[in-house]
Every structure is written in C-alpha cells, then in structure tokens.
Amino acid sequence: MRLLFDRGTLLLEDPPAGLALDELPGVLWDSRVGAHRCPAHFRARLLQALAARGVHCPDSRPIGGRLALDADLELRAYQSAALAAWELADRRGVLVLPTGSGKTRVALQAIAALGEPTLVLVPTRVLLAQWVREIRGRLGVDPGVYGDGTQQGRAITVATFESGSRHMAELGQRFELLVVDEAHHFGAGLRDEALEMCMARLRLGLTATPPRERARLDELIGPVVFELTVGDLTGPFLAPLDAAVIRVELTPAERNQYETLDGIFQEVHAQFRFVHPTAGWEEFAREANKSDRGRHALAAWRRSRALLDFPAGKQAALARLLARHRGDRTLVFTGDNATAYRIAREHLIMPITCDIGRKEREAALERFRDGGLRVLVSSQVLNEGIDVPDADVGIVVAGRGGDREHVQRVGRLLRPGEGKRATLYELVVERTREERSSARRRRALAS
C-alpha cells in the first residue's frame, strides 16, 4: 500500500483486500479519482491505524532526507523540561512560555536534535527575518525562505503564514517536523487549512497566550504539553516588573461627547443582549449591520473608542512619562496607527508600524538596541515576536486586542538584564469602559 501526497491530501493506493478504508481516520472516498484520500495532517494517525492492522507503507516519509546538524544549545532548566515534555508527548504538542523566555531556543534545540527536514511557520515578516538569523547563527545552516518576496525551499525552511498557506500544496510533502510560532493564531478556522495540508508527523507549537478553545489546535498541532506563566519566571528568569495604572479624566467636552456616543451604542447593545444573553460581539455586529439603527450604533461605538484612544488627559500623561524616563529605553503602545503617527510627530519618536519597510524597521530596531534611539511607538507590530531585549519601560496608551495583546506587550519588557527592573504604565480613562478592560487585563496578567 502507498500513501501519495496530492496537493495537501494523501491518496491511498493499492490497499490490501479486506482493509476497511472508511474506518481509517480522516479517510473518505473521492469519486473524482476513484480512490480514498484524507487531509495530509492525518498522516501520523493514519500510519498508526494502518500499523495496528498490520499494513506497512514504506514510501510515506517526506521528500527531504535527514540532516546532520552539529548544534548543542545550552538550555535553562525550564527550557529543558519543556522540550522533554514535548518529546514524551510523541513530539506533538504546544509549549506555552512567556514572551522573552526563549521559546525559539527550545525549538532550535528540537530541530538540531531530530535532524529532520523542518518547516517553520511565523506570522510576520519581522519574525521571518529573526528566525532566519537564529537558524544561521545557532544551527549553522542557511534556511529556505517563503515570504517577503522570496520563494526558496531548503531542508530547513521558514515561511510566513500567508506564504506557507499559498504554497502548502507543494511544501506539504517536504518536511517531517512542523514548527508553528505564535500558534494561537490557529485553531479558529481562518488559517487552519495550511496545517491540514502539511504531512509533517512531528509538530511543535509555540505561544505565550494559548487560545481558550483548544480542541482544534489539539488536532492540528497537539495538546498543550508544557505551560509556564509570567509569574512563574519573573525574577529568576525574567526581569522583575513594576506595573502601574494611571487614571486620567476626560475634559467636559470629551465627557459629553463620550456619553452621547456610548448612550447610542448601549441602547442598541442592551436590547440585543436581552434577547441573546449568551451571544458574543461577532453575533451582535452581524445583527447590528442589518439595520440603519444598528449600523449607527456601531459607528457610535467606533467613534467613542477613537476618543478614548488618545484624549487630552492621556496626551498630558504621556508627555510627563516620556520626560520622566528620558534616559530609559521605552516602548509606547497605541490602539491604532493614526495615534502612533500622531505621537511620533509630536514627540519626534520613531514609529514602527506595518507601513514601515523591512530595512527601515530593522535599522530602527538596531538603533534602539544600541541606544541610538531611546523610544519607539507602535500600535501592533511590536506586540508579537519582535526581539527588543533592552526595553525597560512600557507605556500602554490604548489597546485593541484584549488580554492576549496585553500579555504580549508586557513580554516586550521582560527580557532579563543585569540589574534590570521593568516598568509598565497603563493609561486608563476613568468612568469609561476602559476601566473594566484594564481590570480584566491585569487579572489575565496576574494569572
């Protein structure tokens, strides 16, 4: 019997007589080609099921051969424990470790120890470049790249989520190990097809913020096999953190505008919640978009959110904090790019946004690392994955991504340094919905 990779699926050819193919995991009959097939990610379970029935598939390995990698990375005790937990789980699973704790190093040691053809999937071009540098520097090999205008596959290849998805019909048969950085992006259906189309038997997910619903992620990568929080590592392995909430007031004109807009929204939202008490925001937004009144309420909510992003009180507080920490490396986080650019203009700060090209962004980050730049401002680009090891102070002007975004932003500050103690300020407008969001974020961080 043979398993043939076909554009993200496996065709079952020449099955032995009497084998009940419909009972095998993921297998369905495809009348178009007159054969049974299954999504490629079922390969590991399919091989196990076939072996239990005494059926051997000698040609089911990926195209690439094994690698000779001479690298033995020094791991901290918790990193070694995380790697051991993954190995004990048959090398399928997700490691949950805080930002700054060295998840990449753990993955590189797994790649080196296994020596298997490996595909690394990352969410952004910035992380793509960082992984390429780490693989070159730590493993001594030049990886292939899919993303940022390049399409070149090698035994170890790094691809952005988008490029990996577009090219998985050809990439899916080349690798035995799949590493998924920021794995929490998967499991909700938007990008899952990329993981379904890869036949890699071994799978390692990395994240600081696992999704609440994990069933789909368990299927595509594996269960959470090791988890530590910021609190577990702060002090011994991550920089100690001082976190402060600075509450500001709206001006009378701002307060009047906010309460008018919030009243328009709350009237419609309350009526919806009365009829649908268990519904979430997405259900409300879909329903609201069906009527003029609902669309008016959504527009009022967006305008009120924009008002809270950077009112006069936050402007004054930010100016005081930047003056207070003039000598510290500081990251300023905003709710949107417009606010980031406004702060950049008013305080002569380098913005890091999705509009900034890779070379300019990398040059700015390098200047930040060596002290040439003391402050960076960003809405989302700095939230996830970017290596900013020497940031001492974080100022959260506003956020849009909830608990996960907040934990990731805090992680930008926690990379350890001699004598370092990180400081986080969160600017919150009193007597608005920001107070509830801030309290929820602090609970998430503490837990």
VEXDREN-2710 file (C-alpha; in Angstrom, 1 decimal):
% VEXDREN-2710
k/r/px/py/pz
1/MET/0.0/0.0/0.0
2/ARG/1.2/3.5/-0.8
3/LEU/0.3/7.0/0.5
4/LEU/0.8/9.6/-2.2
5/PHE/0.8/13.3/-1.4
6/ASP/-1.6/15.2/-3.7
7/ARG/-1.9/18.9/-3.2
8/GLY/-2.3/18.8/0.5
9/THR/-4.0/15.4/0.8
10/LEU/-2.9/11.8/0.9
11/LEU/-4.2/9.3/-1.7
12/LEU/-4.4/5.7/-0.6
13/GLU/-3.2/3.5/-3.4
14/ASP/-3.1/-0.3/-3.7
15/PRO/-4.8/-1.0/-0.3
16/PRO/-4.8/-4.7/0.7
17/ALA/-8.0/-6.6/0.1
18/GLY/-10.3/-6.6/3.1
19/LEU/-9.0/-3.4/4.6
20/ALA/-11.9/-1.3/5.8
21/LEU/-10.7/2.1/4.5
22/ASP/-13.8/4.0/5.7
23/GLU/-12.8/3.2/9.3
24/LEU/-9.4/4.9/9.0
25/PRO/-9.0/8.4/10.5
26/GLY/-9.9/11.2/8.1
27/VAL/-10.3/8.9/5.1
28/LEU/-13.1/9.5/2.6
29/TRP/-13.9/8.1/-0.9
30/ASP/-13.1/10.5/-3.8
31/SER/-15.3/9.6/-6.7
32/ARG/-13.4/12.1/-9.0
33/VAL/-10.3/9.9/-9.0
34/GLY/-11.8/6.6/-7.9
35/ALA/-9.7/6.4/-4.7
36/HIS/-9.7/7.1/-1.0
37/ARG/-8.0/10.1/0.4
38/CYS/-7.5/12.2/3.6
39/PRO/-6.1/15.5/4.6
40/ALA/-2.3/15.3/4.8
41/HIS/-2.2/16.2/8.5
42/PHE/-3.9/12.8/9.3
43/ARG/-0.7/11.1/8.2
44/ALA/0.6/10.3/11.7
45/ARG/-2.8/8.9/12.9
46/LEU/-3.3/7.1/9.6
47/LEU/0.1/5.3/9.8
48/GLN/-0.6/4.3/13.4
49/ALA/-4.0/2.9/12.4
50/LEU/-2.5/1.0/9.5
51/ALA/0.3/-0.4/11.6
52/ALA/-2.3/-1.7/14.1
53/ARG/-3.9/-3.5/11.2
54/GLY/-0.6/-4.9/10.0
55/VAL/-0.3/-2.7/6.9
56/HIS/3.1/-1.1/6.1
57/CYS/3.7/2.0/4.0
58/PRO/7.4/2.1/3.0
59/ASP/7.2/5.3/1.0
60/SER/5.3/7.6/3.4
61/ARG/8.2/9.8/4.5
62/PRO/8.6/13.3/3.2
63/ILE/10.8/14.0/0.2
64/GLY/13.7/15.5/2.2
65/GLY/16.3/13.3/3.9
66/ARG/17.7/13.6/7.4
67/LEU/20.1/16.5/8.4
68/ALA/23.4/16.4/10.1
69/LEU/23.3/19.4/12.5
70/ASP/26.1/19.9/14.9
71/ALA/24.5/22.1/17.5
72/ASP/24.0/21.7/21.2
73/LEU/22.3/24.8/22.6
74/GLU/22.5/25.5/26.3
75/LEU/19.1/25.4/27.8
76/ARG/17.8/26.6/31.1
77/ALA/16.1/24.1/33.4
78/TYR/12.6/25.1/32.4
79/GLN/13.5/25.0/28.7
80/SER/14.9/21.5/29.0
81/ALA/11.8/20.5/30.9
82/ALA/9.6/22.0/28.1
83/LEU/11.5/20.1/25.5
84/ALA/11.3/16.8/27.5
85/ALA/7.6/17.2/27.9
86/TRP/7.2/17.6/24.1
87/GLU/9.3/14.5/23.5
88/LEU/7.3/12.5/26.0
89/ALA/4.1/13.5/24.1
90/ASP/5.4/11.8/20.9
91/ARG/6.8/15.1/19.7
92/ARG/3.4/16.6/19.1
93/GLY/2.2/19.5/21.2
94/VAL/2.2/23.1/22.2
95/LEU/4.6/24.8/24.6
96/VAL/3.2/27.8/26.4
97/LEU/6.0/30.1/27.7
98/PRO/6.1/33.9/28.3
99/THR/7.5/36.3/25.8
100/GLY/11.2/36.7/26.4
101/SER/11.6/33.2/28.0
102/GLY/13.4/31.6/25.0
103/LYS/10.8/29.7/23.1
104/THR/12.8/30.0/19.9
105/ARG/15.9/28.4/21.5
106/VAL/13.8/25.4/22.6
107/ALA/12.6/24.9/19.1
108/LEU/16.1/25.2/17.6
109/GLN/17.3/22.5/20.0
110/ALA/14.4/20.3/18.9
111/ILE/15.3/20.9/15.2
112/ALA/19.0/20.1/15.9
113/ALA/18.3/17.0/18.0
114/LEU/15.9/15.5/15.4
115/GLY/17.8/16.4/12.3
116/GLU/14.6/16.1/10.3
117/PRO/13.5/18.4/7.4
118/THR/11.7/21.2/9.1
119/LEU/9.2/23.9/8.1
120/VAL/8.8/26.9/10.5
121/LEU/5.7/29.0/10.1
122/VAL/5.7/32.5/11.5
123/PRO/3.0/35.3/11.4
124/THR/5.1/38.3/10.3
125/ARG/8.0/39.2/8.0
126/VAL/9.8/40.5/11.1
127/LEU/9.7/37.1/12.7
128/LEU/10.7/35.5/9.4
129/ALA/13.9/37.6/9.4
130/GLN/14.6/36.8/13.1
131/TRP/14.2/33.0/12.6
132/VAL/16.4/33.1/9.5
133/ARG/19.1/34.9/11.6
134/GLU/18.7/32.5/14.5
135/ILE/18.9/29.4/12.3
136/ARG/22.0/30.7/10.6
137/GLY/23.7/31.7/13.8
138/ARG/22.7/28.8/16.0
139/LEU/22.4/25.8/13.6
140/GLY/25.0/26.9/11.0
141/VAL/22.8/26.4/8.0
142/ASP/21.2/28.7/5.5
143/PRO/17.4/28.2/5.6
144/GLY/15.0/28.5/2.8
145/VAL/12.5/31.3/2.8
146/TYR/8.9/31.7/1.7
147/GLY/7.8/35.2/2.2
148/ASP/8.9/38.9/1.9
149/GLY/9.2/38.4/-1.9
150/THR/11.3/35.2/-1.7
151/GLN/10.3/31.7/-2.6
152/GLN/13.2/29.3/-2.0
153/GLY/12.8/25.9/-0.2
154/ARG/15.6/24.1/1.6
155/ALA/15.8/21.3/4.2
156/ILE/15.0/23.9/6.9
157/THR/12.6/26.5/5.6
158/VAL/10.9/29.4/7.2
159/ALA/7.7/30.7/5.8
160/THR/5.1/33.4/6.8
161/PHE/1.6/32.1/7.5
162/GLU/0.4/33.7/4.3
163/SER/3.1/32.4/2.0
164/GLY/3.0/29.0/3.7
165/SER/-0.7/28.8/3.1
166/ARG/-0.4/29.8/-0.6
167/HIS/2.4/27.2/-1.3
168/MET/1.5/24.4/1.1
169/ALA/0.2/22.3/-1.9
170/GLU/3.9/21.9/-2.8
171/LEU/5.6/22.4/0.6
172/GLY/3.4/20.0/2.4
173/GLN/5.3/16.9/1.4
174/ARG/8.8/18.1/2.1
175/PHE/9.0/18.1/5.9
176/GLU/8.8/15.8/8.8
177/LEU/8.8/18.5/11.6
178/LEU/6.5/21.4/11.6
179/VAL/7.2/24.3/14.0
180/VAL/4.4/26.9/14.4
181/ASP/5.5/30.1/16.1
182/GLU/2.7/32.1/17.8
183/ALA/0.5/29.0/17.4
184/HIS/-2.5/30.7/19.0
185/HIS/-3.3/32.2/15.5
186/PHE/-4.5/28.7/14.5
187/GLY/-7.5/26.7/15.7
188/ALA/-10.2/29.2/14.8
189/GLY/-10.6/28.2/11.1
190/LEU/-9.0/31.2/9.4
191/ARG/-5.6/29.7/8.6
192/ASP/-6.1/26.1/9.6
193/GLU/-6.0/24.7/6.1
194/ALA/-2.2/25.4/5.9
195/LEU/-1.7/22.9/8.8
196/GLU/-4.2/20.4/7.4
197/MET/-2.2/20.3/4.1
198/CYS/1.1/19.5/5.7
199/MET/2.1/15.9/6.2
200/ALA/4.7/16.5/8.9
201/ARG/4.3/13.9/11.5
202/LEU/6.1/15.8/14.3
203/ARG/4.6/19.2/15.3
204/LEU/5.7/21.8/17.8
205/GLY/3.6/24.9/18.6
206/LEU/5.0/27.9/20.5
207/THR/2.9/30.6/22.1
208/ALA/2.7/32.9/25.2
209/THR/-1.0/33.1/25.0
210/PRO/-2.9/29.9/24.2
211/PRO/-6.5/30.2/22.9
212/ARG/-9.3/29.4/25.3
213/GLU/-10.8/26.9/22.9
214/ARG/-8.1/24.3/22.2
215/ALA/-9.8/21.4/20.6
216/ARG/-9.0/22.3/17.1
217/LEU/-5.4/23.3/18.0
218/ASP/-5.0/19.9/19.7
219/GLU/-6.0/18.2/16.4
220/LEU/-3.7/20.3/14.2
221/ILE/-0.6/20.5/16.3
222/GLY/-1.2/18.7/19.6
223/PRO/-2.3/19.5/23.1
224/VAL/-0.6/21.9/25.5
225/VAL/2.2/19.8/26.9
226/PHE/4.0/22.4/29.0
227/GLU/2.9/25.8/30.4
228/LEU/4.5/28.5/32.5
229/THR/3.3/32.0/33.1
230/VAL/5.0/35.3/33.5
231/GLY/4.6/34.9/37.3
232/ASP/6.4/31.6/37.2
233/LEU/9.5/33.1/35.7
234/THR/9.6/36.7/36.7
235/GLY/12.6/37.3/39.0
236/PRO/14.7/34.1/38.4
237/PHE/14.5/34.1/34.6
238/LEU/12.6/37.3/33.5
239/ALA/13.1/40.8/34.6
240/PRO/11.1/41.9/37.7
241/LEU/8.1/44.0/36.7
242/ASP/6.5/47.1/38.3
243/ALA/3.1/47.7/36.8
244/ALA/1.1/50.9/37.4
245/VAL/-2.3/52.2/36.2
246/ILE/-2.5/55.9/35.6
247/ARG/-6.1/57.1/35.6
248/VAL/-7.0/60.2/33.6
249/GLU/-10.2/62.2/33.2
250/LEU/-11.9/63.4/30.1
251/THR/-12.4/67.1/29.6
252/PRO/-16.0/68.3/29.9
253/ALA/-16.4/68.5/26.1
254/GLU/-14.8/65.0/25.7
255/ARG/-17.1/63.6/28.5
256/ASN/-20.2/65.0/26.9
257/GLN/-19.2/63.5/23.5
258/TYR/-18.3/60.1/25.0
259/GLU/-21.5/59.8/27.0
260/THR/-23.6/60.7/23.9
261/LEU/-21.9/58.2/21.7
262/ASP/-21.8/55.5/24.4
263/GLY/-25.5/56.0/25.1
264/ILE/-26.4/55.5/21.4
265/PHE/-24.4/52.2/21.4
266/GLN/-25.6/50.9/24.8
267/GLU/-29.3/51.3/24.0
268/VAL/-29.0/49.0/20.9
269/HIS/-26.5/46.6/22.6
270/ALA/-28.6/46.2/25.7
271/GLN/-31.7/45.3/23.7
272/PHE/-29.7/42.7/21.7
273/ARG/-28.2/41.2/24.9
274/PHE/-31.7/41.0/26.4
275/VAL/-32.8/38.8/23.5
276/HIS/-29.5/37.0/23.1
277/PRO/-27.9/36.8/26.6
278/THR/-25.2/34.3/25.6
279/ALA/-24.2/35.9/22.3
280/GLY/-20.8/37.4/21.7
281/TRP/-19.6/40.5/19.9
282/GLU/-19.4/38.9/16.5
283/GLU/-23.1/37.9/16.7
284/PHE/-24.0/41.4/17.8
285/ALA/-22.0/43.1/15.0
286/ARG/-23.7/40.8/12.4
287/GLU/-27.1/41.6/13.7
288/ALA/-26.4/45.3/14.0
289/ASN/-25.2/45.6/10.4
290/LYS/-28.7/44.5/9.2
291/SER/-30.4/47.8/10.1
292/ASP/-29.7/51.5/9.9
293/ARG/-30.1/51.8/13.7
294/GLY/-27.6/49.0/14.3
295/ARG/-25.1/50.5/11.9
296/HIS/-25.5/53.9/13.6
297/ALA/-24.8/52.2/17.0
298/LEU/-21.6/50.5/15.7
299/ALA/-20.4/53.8/14.2
300/ALA/-21.0/55.5/17.6
301/TRP/-19.0/52.7/19.3
302/ARG/-16.1/53.2/16.9
303/ARG/-16.1/56.9/17.4
304/SER/-16.2/56.6/21.2
305/ARG/-13.3/54.1/21.1
306/ALA/-11.3/56.5/19.0
307/LEU/-12.0/59.2/21.5
308/LEU/-10.7/57.0/24.4
309/ASP/-7.6/56.1/22.4
310/PHE/-5.8/59.5/23.0
311/PRO/-7.8/62.2/24.8
312/ALA/-6.2/65.2/26.3
313/GLY/-5.6/63.5/29.6
314/LYS/-3.6/60.7/28.0
315/GLN/-1.7/63.3/25.9
316/ALA/-0.6/65.1/29.1
317/ALA/0.2/61.9/31.0
318/LEU/2.3/60.5/28.1
319/ALA/4.3/63.7/27.9
320/ARG/5.1/63.6/31.6
321/LEU/6.1/59.9/31.5
322/LEU/8.4/60.4/28.4
323/ALA/10.1/63.3/30.3
324/ARG/10.4/61.2/33.4
325/HIS/12.0/58.3/31.6
326/ARG/14.1/60.4/29.1
327/GLY/17.1/58.2/29.7
328/ASP/15.4/54.8/29.5
329/ARG/14.6/52.6/26.5
330/THR/10.9/53.0/26.2
331/LEU/8.2/51.3/24.1
332/VAL/4.9/53.2/23.6
333/PHE/1.9/51.1/22.6
334/THR/-1.2/52.6/21.0
335/GLY/-4.6/51.4/19.8
336/ASP/-4.1/52.3/16.1
337/ASN/-1.6/53.5/13.6
338/ALA/-3.1/57.0/13.5
339/THR/-2.4/57.6/17.2
340/ALA/1.1/56.1/16.7
341/TYR/1.9/58.6/14.0
342/ARG/0.5/61.5/15.9
343/ILE/2.7/60.6/18.9
344/ALA/5.7/60.2/16.6
345/ARG/5.2/63.7/15.2
346/GLU/4.5/65.4/18.5
347/HIS/7.4/63.8/20.4
348/LEU/9.8/63.1/17.5
349/ILE/9.6/59.4/18.1
350/MET/10.3/56.7/15.6
351/PRO/7.1/54.8/14.7
352/ILE/7.1/51.1/14.0
353/THR/4.0/50.1/12.0
354/CYS/3.0/47.8/9.2
355/ASP/3.6/50.8/6.8
356/ILE/7.4/50.9/7.6
357/GLY/9.5/48.9/5.2
358/ARG/11.6/46.0/6.5
359/LYS/15.0/47.6/6.1
360/GLU/13.9/50.9/7.8
361/ARG/12.3/48.9/10.6
362/GLU/15.3/46.7/11.2
363/ALA/17.6/49.8/11.1
364/ALA/15.4/51.5/13.7
365/LEU/15.3/48.4/16.0
366/GLU/19.1/48.1/15.8
367/ARG/19.5/51.7/16.8
368/PHE/17.1/51.1/19.6
369/ARG/19.2/48.1/20.8
370/ASP/22.5/50.1/20.7
371/GLY/21.0/53.2/22.3
372/GLY/20.9/55.4/19.3
373/LEU/17.1/55.6/19.7
374/ARG/15.5/55.7/23.2
375/VAL/11.8/55.5/22.3
376/LEU/9.7/53.6/19.8
377/VAL/5.9/53.9/19.3
378/SER/3.8/51.2/17.7
379/SER/0.2/50.0/17.6
380/GLN/0.5/46.3/16.9
381/VAL/3.8/45.4/15.2
382/LEU/5.8/45.3/18.5
383/ASN/3.1/43.2/20.2
384/GLU/4.3/39.9/18.9
385/GLY/7.6/38.2/18.4
386/ILE/10.0/41.1/17.7
387/ASP/13.2/40.8/19.7
388/VAL/13.6/44.0/21.7
389/PRO/15.8/42.8/24.5
390/ASP/16.8/46.1/26.2
391/ALA/13.4/47.8/26.6
392/ASP/13.0/48.9/30.2
393/VAL/9.8/50.9/30.2
394/GLY/6.4/50.3/28.5
395/ILE/3.6/52.8/28.2
396/VAL/0.2/51.4/27.1
397/VAL/-1.7/54.4/25.7
398/ALA/-4.5/52.2/24.4
399/GLY/-5.1/48.6/23.3
400/ARG/-7.5/46.8/21.0
401/GLY/-6.5/43.2/21.3
402/GLY/-7.7/42.3/24.8
403/ASP/-5.9/40.1/27.3
404/ARG/-3.6/38.3/24.9
405/GLU/-2.3/41.6/23.4
406/HIS/-1.6/42.9/26.9
407/VAL/0.4/39.9/27.9
408/GLN/2.4/40.1/24.7
409/ARG/3.1/43.8/25.2
410/VAL/4.3/43.1/28.8
411/GLY/6.6/40.4/27.4
412/ARG/8.4/43.0/25.3
413/LEU/9.8/44.4/28.6
414/LEU/10.7/41.2/30.5
415/ARG/13.9/40.0/28.7
416/PRO/16.4/39.8/31.6
417/GLY/19.4/42.0/32.0
418/GLU/21.9/42.7/34.8
419/GLY/20.1/44.8/37.5
420/LYS/17.1/45.3/35.3
421/ARG/13.7/46.1/36.7
422/ALA/11.0/46.7/34.1
423/THR/8.2/49.3/34.5
424/LEU/4.8/49.2/32.8
425/TYR/2.4/52.1/32.7
426/GLU/-1.2/51.7/31.5
427/LEU/-3.2/54.9/30.8
428/VAL/-6.9/54.4/31.6
429/VAL/-9.8/56.9/31.2
430/GLU/-11.9/56.9/34.4
431/ARG/-15.6/56.2/34.3
432/THR/-15.5/54.6/30.9
433/ARG/-15.4/51.0/29.6
434/GLU/-11.6/51.2/29.7
435/GLU/-11.7/50.6/33.5
436/ARG/-13.3/47.2/33.0
437/SER/-11.0/46.3/30.2
438/SER/-7.9/47.3/32.3
439/ALA/-9.1/45.3/35.3
440/ARG/-9.6/42.2/33.1
441/ARG/-6.1/42.6/31.5
442/ARG/-4.5/42.8/34.9
443/ARG/-6.3/39.7/36.1
444/ALA/-5.1/37.9/32.9
445/LEU/-1.5/39.0/33.5
446/ALA/-1.6/38.0/37.2
447/SER/-2.9/34.5/36.3
END
